[in-house]
Amino acid sequence: MIQMQKQRCHWSGGVMFSEAPYRRELTTEDLERMNIPKRYWFAKFDQITSRGSSKNSDDSLQAMVRKYIDHLDQAMIEGAGLIVYGINGTGKTCASVVIAKEFRRRGHTVLFVEAADLKRMVVDKDYFDEDETYWDRARTVDVLILDDFGKGIVDSTGFGAALFDELIRARSARKLVTIITANPPVSKWVEELDVKESTIHALKECTIPVRAIGKNQREAEAVKLKELLAN
């Protein structure tokens, strides 16, 4: 069971932070090195959905992200990450980027990787730096964001599942934070994504599942784009 200690807090920009944390402004170089897609460079806390399971509940994605950031330093110490799951367009990636940027503001290294690119990066031996591959970076970076998990993982050889298993175990052993976004809940990963049962048990030791509830926000964005041609 992952436990987080309560700390004295203050509010900043709508987010509750631990008292007097070390924080700095992010630069374009930070965002590029984190490999965050430009679409999410300006992701903000207030863009995360506040819809919960009931009218007065505090289990909305926004509320859970606030709680996580409130205990960010403890999460880093314990290597406690998140699995943010839910239907398309509910702000899962936005939430993960908001958290990632806060980790970076506090001086931690961060890498954002599309899950669909993971196998290709390994097979092609893509380099992050001159002396470090993306795979090595993914295994050892302080905070790894593995976005849209599921796509590109399933294959007839089991290579994708084995790769994911190795990645999770390597990071869990080092107590490194891993944040995963996905559509299905973890309970369906074995059946739908061919993830190993042993991998699921490993994930329970280092991640907390958080459900994103709400409507598909991408549909609203599509309507706005169409309005550009309507006038």
Stockholm file with secondary structure:
# STOCKHOLM 1.0

chainA/1-231         MIQMQKQRCHWSGGVMFSEAPYRRELTTEDLERMNIPKRYWFAKFDQITSRGSSKNSDDSLQAMVRKYIDHLDQAMIEGAGLIVYGINGTGKTCASVVIAKEFRRRGHTVLFVEAADLKRMVVDKDYFDEDETYWDRARTVDVLILDDFGKGIVDSTGFGAALFDELIRARSARKLVTIITANPPVSKWVEELDVKESTIHALKECTIPVRAIGKNQREAEAVKLKELLAN
#=GR chainA/1-231 SS CCCCCCCCEEEETTEEEESSCCCCCCCHHHHHHHTCCGGGTTCCGGGSCCCCSSTTCSCSHHHHHHHHHHTHHHHHHHTCEEEEECSTTSSHHHHHHHHHHHHHHTTCCEEEEEGGGHHHHHHHTCEEETTEEHHHHHHHSSEEEEEEETTTTCCTTSHHHHHHHHHHHHHHHTTCEEEEEESSCGGGHHHHHCCCHHHHHHHHTTEEEEECCSCCHHHHHHHHHHHHHHC
#=GC SS_cons         CCCCCCCCEEEETTEEEESSCCCCCCCHHHHHHHTCCGGGTTCCGGGSCCCCSSTTCSCSHHHHHHHHHHTHHHHHHHTCEEEEECSTTSSHHHHHHHHHHHHHHTTCCEEEEEGGGHHHHHHHTCEEETTEEHHHHHHHSSEEEEEEETTTTCCTTSHHHHHHHHHHHHHHHTTCEEEEEESSCGGGHHHHHCCCHHHHHHHHTTEEEEECCSCCHHHHHHHHHHHHHHC
//
